[in-house]
Amino acid sequence: KTAIENFTPSDASGATFKYAKMTFSGDNQWTADAFVEIQDERMECVERGGWTLEPAESASVGTVSWKVEQTDCPGREAGSTTRAEFTISKSGVDAVFR
């Protein structure tokens, strides 16, 4: 399993949405503990879905696409997809939108 923490998959204005911890498993499924913040109110939630890895650029860099299949996060809907380049290092995983 590979996990990333404190990742914001969207830069939309308004409410702040963040994956506190997102875990990718070897069966191409992912799950994330997340939260939505609006002003001083924080709402915890969970998302999960499937993911794919494009052919890796190197042993430590690859582009991952994931689709939200289930969510109970306010303002979020199943069906959205995100694509990011992941770089794995000794200090963890860094993600950059593609």
Sequence and secondary structure as in RCSB ss.txt:
>XXXX:A:sequence
KTAIENFTPSDASGATFKYAKMTFSGDNQWTADAFVEIQDERMECVERGGWTLEPAESASVGTVSWKVEQTDCPG
REAGSTTRAEFTISKSGVDAVFR
>XXXX:A:secstr
 EEEEEE     SSSEEEEEEEEE TTSEEEEEEEEEETTEEEEEEEEEEEEE S SSSSEEEEEEEEEEE STT
  TT EEEEEEEEETTEEEEEE 
